[in-house]
Amino acid sequence: MDATICTVLTPFHLRLAGLNYRLCSLLNDGHPFEWIVTWNPELFLSKGNRQRIIKLIRIRRKLPPIWPKNSQQEEAQEFVRQEFAAAADPGSVHDYLPARVIDGFTREDLLARFHELFGLDNIVAFKAEKFLASYLHAASLAAAVREVKTRFLIILDPDLYVVRPNWAAEIIARMKERDLAVFGVPWNPRWHQKQRRFPCTHLMVIDREKIPLEAETFYPDLLRVDTTKYAAKTIQKFLHLKATKGAPRGDVRRAGWNLIRRFPATIAEDRNQRRSIGQSRDTGQMINKLIEDRGLNFEAALPVFDPKIEGFAGNSVTAIQRAPLVEALFPPEMRYVPPKETFSRKGFLEFGYPNFRSLKWEEFLFEGTPFAFHMRGEMHRPKQLRLDPYPAWFGLNTILERLGLDPLPWPDPSPARAVETVAQPARSERAAETLDAIT
């Protein structure tokens, strides 16, 4: 098969990647894909998430509420390093999958080379720091893609699992037959600022004969965006309270009065937020631009989405804002809920598969059947550094049993043990709680 898989890994993604490697091999008739991995030796956390980790450390170690003081910052960072080391997966990349490994970037290295790598001048340090994680992922992808020699490139996140048998050959044949330049999964509509319907780099299959790929192709454009034109997502707190069932009557009345008193400002705030719908310029936006400029074809799987179940990321859109009568006042490109033909309210559960939506994960359909799910583990980073692969492993084996295929072994850092046994690992308390949800 004329295809190469590119993945970006950190010490927290090894088990997930090992699981994905074995799944891809099993579902694609044991095809030995070439895998190219960019290895980032540390996990980048935003300043806010790092502070949350420090708070958890303080509570766990029973330190005083005023910790850490300025004089204790070095101690705090050492505790964070210890937490990272304890939560990381054991072993190295080669213990989990046979891949070509390329050295990635550390946070300090990326900051030092920011202007050199991305060609962005006059960018103040705090803005570079704010969007560093997105640029880190883009630079890592670009490093891996530079090594690809095959016609087709498959960009795959370690926590995006395709569950359709023979999917790689089927997608590549479909791309050739329909003259597609790109196929993949889009952002879920709950991320209303993200590009809609176009494949994103969670899973993106690219025909390199149609799209010339340079390093810049993967770089986001987050630092030069006109922030006066596109507002960041905001939470309409009194609207949210008004729409919340069970809120104290006095609070609801106060929220209603605020809505009347601030009605003009509320309308202006909502309109400003609506202008951000679909406007994010993150990794992959240049590929979208190339597609448009060249008039090329693309196709995407169908995201599973129900505003009443998934809601919108960050509670940034209330029930009032997405009400049909309110949405009808705006053109389609300014509506929080996209056209109904662009998503499915029916998910894996309706097909007798595990209900991954109950874990706040994302599901995708293709040709009316389950296609893939995305763990969305990063959403839990502030609470728990470790990404527990048990629910994904259990859910995947449930699907494989339904398909009449052999189960996947637990992603063990020892290749010999991983091949010889499928013994059930010890379940963490959190993992045990999630199993009831997905089954």
PLY file of the C-alpha trace (Angstrom):
ply
format ascii 1.0
element vertex 439
property float x
property float y
property float z
element edge 438
property int vertex1
property int vertex2
end_header
0.00 0.00 0.00
1.44 3.33 -1.07
0.84 5.10 2.26
2.76 6.30 5.33
1.31 7.11 8.74
2.69 10.14 10.61
2.08 10.61 14.34
3.29 13.01 17.03
4.00 11.38 20.40
4.95 12.38 23.93
5.72 10.11 26.93
1.98 10.25 27.74
0.83 8.78 24.43
2.90 5.59 24.10
0.23 3.11 25.21
-2.38 4.86 23.08
-0.09 4.72 20.05
0.74 1.06 20.66
-2.95 0.25 20.81
-3.56 2.19 17.60
-0.71 0.47 15.79
-2.08 -2.98 16.59
-5.62 -1.90 15.66
-4.50 -0.54 12.29
-2.58 -3.73 11.55
-5.49 -5.96 12.54
-8.18 -4.09 10.61
-6.06 -3.72 7.48
-5.15 -7.40 6.99
-1.90 -7.06 8.85
-0.56 -4.54 6.36
2.82 -3.32 7.61
2.36 0.43 7.33
5.44 2.54 7.54
5.07 4.73 10.62
7.02 7.93 11.15
6.88 9.37 14.66
8.03 12.76 15.88
9.02 12.33 19.51
8.49 15.31 21.80
10.20 14.41 25.09
7.93 16.56 27.24
4.27 17.49 27.40
3.41 21.14 26.97
0.77 22.52 29.31
-0.61 26.03 29.20
0.13 28.27 32.17
-3.42 27.81 33.47
-3.29 24.00 33.30
0.14 23.96 34.91
-1.22 26.04 37.79
-4.04 23.53 38.22
-1.51 20.71 38.42
0.40 22.66 41.09
-2.84 23.09 43.03
-3.46 19.34 42.93
0.09 18.73 44.14
-0.49 21.14 47.03
-3.65 19.31 48.07
-2.11 15.87 47.69
0.98 16.79 49.71
-1.10 18.70 52.29
0.85 21.90 51.79
-0.48 25.23 53.11
-2.89 27.20 50.87
-0.32 29.96 50.38
2.13 27.50 48.76
4.02 28.10 46.56
5.42 31.50 47.49
7.87 33.21 45.16
10.75 31.57 47.01
9.13 28.14 46.53
8.63 28.29 42.76
11.66 26.10 42.04
10.36 23.50 44.49
6.94 23.62 42.84
8.42 23.03 39.37
10.44 20.10 40.68
7.23 18.56 42.05
5.63 19.07 38.62
8.55 17.27 36.96
8.09 14.39 39.41
4.37 14.24 38.58
5.16 14.13 34.87
7.70 11.34 35.33
5.31 9.26 37.44
2.42 9.68 34.97
4.42 8.94 31.79
4.11 5.58 30.04
7.05 3.19 30.58
9.49 2.35 27.84
10.27 3.99 24.50
8.50 4.35 21.16
10.07 1.14 19.80
8.62 -0.84 22.71
5.13 -0.13 21.33
5.43 0.17 17.56
8.11 -0.27 14.89
8.48 3.32 13.69
11.07 5.69 12.36
11.55 8.16 15.20
12.46 11.80 14.61
13.57 14.09 17.40
10.98 16.75 18.16
11.10 19.89 20.25
11.21 20.96 23.84
9.32 24.02 24.99
12.51 26.04 25.42
13.86 24.99 22.04
10.64 25.93 20.29
10.43 29.33 21.96
14.04 30.07 21.06
13.48 29.12 17.41
9.96 30.49 17.06
10.76 33.22 14.55
13.14 30.99 12.61
10.61 28.17 12.25
7.44 30.12 11.60
8.68 33.34 10.03
6.60 35.49 12.35
8.15 38.85 13.12
7.29 41.30 15.87
5.40 38.70 17.92
5.59 39.41 21.63
6.67 36.57 23.86
3.41 36.15 25.76
1.46 35.63 22.51
3.97 33.05 21.32
3.64 31.29 24.68
-0.16 31.37 24.53
-0.30 29.47 21.23
2.86 27.44 21.70
1.10 24.07 21.92
-0.54 24.50 18.50
2.72 25.56 16.86
4.60 22.75 18.62
2.22 20.17 17.12
2.46 21.80 13.69
6.26 21.88 13.71
6.33 18.24 14.85
4.00 17.19 12.03
6.09 19.07 9.50
9.23 17.29 10.71
7.62 13.87 10.19
6.03 14.71 6.85
9.40 15.80 5.42
10.46 12.14 5.64
7.46 10.73 3.72
8.20 9.20 0.31
4.88 7.54 -0.52
2.08 9.09 -2.56
-0.44 8.98 0.27
0.15 10.47 3.70
-2.00 9.50 6.68
-1.83 11.92 9.62
-3.19 10.12 12.66
-3.48 11.22 16.28
-2.56 8.43 18.72
-5.99 8.72 20.40
-8.06 8.67 17.17
-9.16 5.07 16.51
-10.63 4.00 13.16
-12.85 0.95 13.70
-13.87 0.25 10.08
-12.31 -2.93 8.62
-9.93 -2.42 5.67
-10.32 1.35 5.99
-6.94 2.42 4.61
-7.23 0.58 1.29
-10.90 1.57 0.99
-10.19 5.27 1.56
-7.25 5.36 -0.85
-9.28 3.58 -3.54
-12.11 6.05 -2.94
-9.75 9.01 -3.23
-8.43 7.75 -6.56
-11.91 6.97 -7.89
-13.43 10.32 -6.84
-10.34 12.41 -7.51
-10.08 13.50 -3.87
-7.07 15.39 -2.58
-7.97 14.97 1.10
-10.14 12.68 3.21
-10.50 12.67 6.99
-12.55 13.48 10.05
-13.64 17.08 10.72
-13.81 18.97 13.97
-16.92 18.14 15.94
-19.49 21.00 15.71
-19.28 21.47 19.48
-16.03 23.36 18.77
-17.92 26.14 17.05
-14.85 28.26 16.28
-13.17 25.50 14.29
-13.47 24.98 10.55
-16.54 22.98 9.71
-16.85 19.97 7.42
-13.20 20.08 6.31
-10.89 17.27 7.51
-8.60 18.12 10.41
-5.31 16.58 11.50
-6.89 14.16 13.98
-7.15 11.94 10.88
-6.25 13.33 7.48
-5.35 11.29 4.38
-3.57 13.41 1.76
-2.74 12.66 -1.87
0.70 14.25 -2.17
0.48 14.26 -5.97
-2.33 16.81 -5.70
-1.10 18.92 -2.79
2.52 20.08 -2.49
3.39 19.81 1.18
5.88 22.23 2.72
6.56 22.87 6.39
4.42 26.00 6.18
1.46 23.91 5.03
0.89 22.74 8.60
1.54 25.97 10.45
-1.48 27.65 12.04
-2.09 31.37 11.74
-3.07 32.16 15.30
-0.77 35.09 15.97
-1.68 37.33 13.06
-5.45 36.92 13.29
-7.34 40.21 13.60
-8.75 39.75 17.10
-10.92 42.84 16.70
-12.76 41.11 13.89
-13.19 37.64 15.39
-14.09 37.51 19.05
-12.95 34.78 21.36
-15.62 32.53 22.79
-17.37 34.04 25.79
-19.75 32.65 28.35
-23.01 34.56 28.66
-23.26 33.88 32.37
-26.73 35.21 33.06
-28.10 33.60 29.89
-26.52 30.35 30.97
-28.07 30.68 34.41
-31.46 31.53 32.93
-31.37 28.34 30.89
-30.16 26.09 33.71
-32.77 23.82 35.21
-32.91 23.80 38.99
-31.36 27.25 39.45
-32.66 29.08 42.55
-35.76 31.13 41.72
-34.15 34.36 42.92
-31.15 33.77 40.65
-33.38 33.05 37.67
-35.37 36.23 38.29
-32.17 38.21 38.60
-30.87 36.66 35.39
-34.11 37.53 33.62
-33.89 41.12 34.85
-30.26 41.33 33.68
-31.32 40.07 30.28
-33.93 42.83 29.95
-31.68 45.53 31.39
-28.68 44.54 29.28
-30.55 43.39 26.20
-28.69 45.62 23.67
-25.31 44.65 25.13
-26.31 40.98 25.15
-27.25 41.08 21.47
-23.95 42.78 20.63
-21.95 40.20 22.62
-23.71 37.30 20.98
-23.27 38.74 17.49
-19.59 39.29 18.20
-19.19 35.69 19.33
-21.08 34.41 16.28
-18.54 36.10 14.06
-15.95 33.65 15.39
-17.89 30.59 14.13
-15.69 28.53 11.83
-12.93 31.15 11.83
-10.14 29.34 13.72
-6.89 29.22 11.76
-5.26 26.25 13.44
-3.16 23.39 12.03
-4.55 22.36 8.64
-6.02 25.72 7.66
-3.37 26.14 4.93
-4.36 22.79 3.43
-7.94 24.02 3.29
-6.73 27.15 1.51
-4.75 25.09 -1.02
-7.86 23.00 -1.70
-9.93 26.12 -2.33
-7.30 27.88 -4.43
-6.75 24.85 -6.68
-10.40 23.82 -6.87
-9.62 20.34 -5.53
-12.07 17.84 -4.07
-12.21 16.61 -0.50
-14.48 14.46 1.65
-15.01 14.08 5.38
-16.64 11.58 7.72
-19.82 12.65 9.51
-19.41 13.84 13.12
-21.91 12.65 15.73
-23.38 15.67 17.49
-26.45 16.62 19.46
-26.46 20.09 21.07
-28.50 18.72 23.97
-25.93 15.97 24.65
-22.52 17.31 23.65
-23.31 20.98 24.09
-20.58 23.42 23.06
-17.01 23.51 24.31
-16.49 25.67 27.34
-20.23 26.21 27.92
-19.84 29.16 25.56
-23.26 28.73 23.91
-26.48 28.60 25.91
-29.79 26.95 25.04
-31.25 30.39 24.37
-28.52 31.26 21.87
-28.96 28.04 19.89
-32.78 28.04 20.00
-34.20 27.56 16.45
-36.11 30.85 16.52
-32.96 32.75 17.53
-30.75 30.93 15.03
-33.22 31.73 12.22
-32.38 35.42 12.66
-28.82 34.82 11.40
-27.35 33.57 8.10
-26.20 29.91 8.08
-22.53 30.81 8.57
-23.40 32.58 11.84
-25.46 29.78 13.38
-24.04 27.72 16.20
-25.84 24.58 15.04
-24.67 23.72 11.51
-26.98 22.37 8.76
-28.52 19.07 9.82
-27.05 17.17 6.87
-23.51 17.93 8.13
-23.76 15.87 11.32
-25.59 12.88 12.77
-27.52 12.78 16.03
-27.30 8.99 15.92
-24.03 7.58 17.22
-22.26 4.33 18.03
-24.82 3.36 20.69
-27.59 3.06 18.10
-25.44 0.54 16.20
-24.85 -1.60 19.27
-21.32 -0.28 19.76
-19.88 1.19 22.99
-21.24 4.62 23.83
-18.05 6.68 23.77
-20.04 9.92 23.83
-20.79 9.23 27.48
-17.08 9.83 28.15
-17.16 13.17 26.31
-15.30 11.51 23.43
-16.19 12.15 19.80
-17.66 9.69 17.32
-17.72 9.71 13.52
-19.79 7.83 10.94
-18.98 7.02 7.33
-21.55 5.80 4.83
-24.03 5.50 7.67
-21.97 3.18 9.87
-19.47 3.67 12.74
-16.11 4.82 11.44
-13.91 6.26 14.21
-13.83 7.74 17.70
-11.54 10.32 19.30
-10.64 9.99 22.97
-10.24 13.73 23.65
-7.92 12.86 26.52
-6.39 16.33 26.55
-9.61 17.70 28.04
-8.80 15.87 31.29
-5.19 17.05 31.60
-5.91 19.63 34.33
-7.40 16.93 36.55
-5.17 13.99 35.79
-1.94 13.89 33.81
-2.17 10.22 32.95
-4.35 9.21 30.02
-5.95 5.92 31.01
-6.10 3.66 27.92
-8.31 1.08 29.59
-11.72 2.38 28.39
-10.44 2.62 24.80
-8.87 -0.87 24.99
-12.04 -2.35 26.46
-14.30 -0.55 23.96
-12.17 -1.56 20.98
-12.20 -5.21 22.00
-15.98 -5.04 22.36
-16.17 -3.80 18.76
-13.68 -6.39 17.50
-15.68 -9.17 19.14
-18.77 -7.94 17.31
-16.78 -7.97 14.04
-15.59 -11.53 14.71
-11.94 -10.48 15.04
-9.28 -11.35 17.60
-8.97 -9.07 20.65
-6.14 -6.58 21.03
-3.54 -7.32 23.71
-3.04 -4.78 26.43
-0.45 -2.23 25.19
2.49 -3.53 27.18
5.96 -1.94 26.88
7.45 -5.39 26.29
6.70 -6.56 22.72
7.13 -10.23 23.70
4.59 -10.08 26.51
2.22 -8.00 24.40
2.12 -10.66 21.71
1.89 -13.67 23.99
-0.92 -12.57 26.31
-4.21 -10.72 26.32
-4.55 -10.94 30.09
-6.80 -8.25 31.53
-4.76 -5.56 33.31
-5.66 -4.17 36.69
-8.39 -1.55 36.36
-8.03 1.83 37.96
-10.97 3.18 39.93
-11.61 5.80 37.23
-11.47 3.18 34.46
-13.96 0.97 36.28
-16.40 3.86 36.51
-16.19 4.58 32.78
-16.99 1.02 31.72
-20.55 1.29 32.97
-20.97 4.44 30.90
-19.83 3.03 27.56
-21.61 -0.31 27.89
0 1
1 2
2 3
3 4
4 5
5 6
6 7
7 8
8 9
9 10
10 11
11 12
12 13
13 14
14 15
15 16
16 17
17 18
18 19
19 20
20 21
21 22
22 23
23 24
24 25
25 26
26 27
27 28
28 29
29 30
30 31
31 32
32 33
33 34
34 35
35 36
36 37
37 38
38 39
39 40
40 41
41 42
42 43
43 44
44 45
45 46
46 47
47 48
48 49
49 50
50 51
51 52
52 53
53 54
54 55
55 56
56 57
57 58
58 59
59 60
60 61
61 62
62 63
63 64
64 65
65 66
66 67
67 68
68 69
69 70
70 71
71 72
72 73
73 74
74 75
75 76
76 77
77 78
78 79
79 80
80 81
81 82
82 83
83 84
84 85
85 86
86 87
87 88
88 89
89 90
90 91
91 92
92 93
93 94
94 95
95 96
96 97
97 98
98 99
99 100
100 101
101 102
102 103
103 104
104 105
105 106
106 107
107 108
108 109
109 110
110 111
111 112
112 113
113 114
114 115
115 116
116 117
117 118
118 119
119 120
120 121
121 122
122 123
123 124
124 125
125 126
126 127
127 128
128 129
129 130
130 131
131 132
132 133
133 134
134 135
135 136
136 137
137 138
138 139
139 140
140 141
141 142
142 143
143 144
144 145
145 146
146 147
147 148
148 149
149 150
150 151
151 152
152 153
153 154
154 155
155 156
156 157
157 158
158 159
159 160
160 161
161 162
162 163
163 164
164 165
165 166
166 167
167 168
168 169
169 170
170 171
171 172
172 173
173 174
174 175
175 176
176 177
177 178
178 179
179 180
180 181
181 182
182 183
183 184
184 185
185 186
186 187
187 188
188 189
189 190
190 191
191 192
192 193
193 194
194 195
195 196
196 197
197 198
198 199
199 200
200 201
201 202
202 203
203 204
204 205
205 206
206 207
207 208
208 209
209 210
210 211
211 212
212 213
213 214
214 215
215 216
216 217
217 218
218 219
219 220
220 221
221 222
222 223
223 224
224 225
225 226
226 227
227 228
228 229
229 230
230 231
231 232
232 233
233 234
234 235
235 236
236 237
237 238
238 239
239 240
240 241
241 242
242 243
243 244
244 245
245 246
246 247
247 248
248 249
249 250
250 251
251 252
252 253
253 254
254 255
255 256
256 257
257 258
258 259
259 260
260 261
261 262
262 263
263 264
264 265
265 266
266 267
267 268
268 269
269 270
270 271
271 272
272 273
273 274
274 275
275 276
276 277
277 278
278 279
279 280
280 281
281 282
282 283
283 284
284 285
285 286
286 287
287 288
288 289
289 290
290 291
291 292
292 293
293 294
294 295
295 296
296 297
297 298
298 299
299 300
300 301
301 302
302 303
303 304
304 305
305 306
306 307
307 308
308 309
309 310
310 311
311 312
312 313
313 314
314 315
315 316
316 317
317 318
318 319
319 320
320 321
321 322
322 323
323 324
324 325
325 326
326 327
327 328
328 329
329 330
330 331
331 332
332 333
333 334
334 335
335 336
336 337
337 338
338 339
339 340
340 341
341 342
342 343
343 344
344 345
345 346
346 347
347 348
348 349
349 350
350 351
351 352
352 353
353 354
354 355
355 356
356 357
357 358
358 359
359 360
360 361
361 362
362 363
363 364
364 365
365 366
366 367
367 368
368 369
369 370
370 371
371 372
372 373
373 374
374 375
375 376
376 377
377 378
378 379
379 380
380 381
381 382
382 383
383 384
384 385
385 386
386 387
387 388
388 389
389 390
390 391
391 392
392 393
393 394
394 395
395 396
396 397
397 398
398 399
399 400
400 401
401 402
402 403
403 404
404 405
405 406
406 407
407 408
408 409
409 410
410 411
411 412
412 413
413 414
414 415
415 416
416 417
417 418
418 419
419 420
420 421
421 422
422 423
423 424
424 425
425 426
426 427
427 428
428 429
429 430
430 431
431 432
432 433
433 434
434 435
435 436
436 437
437 438
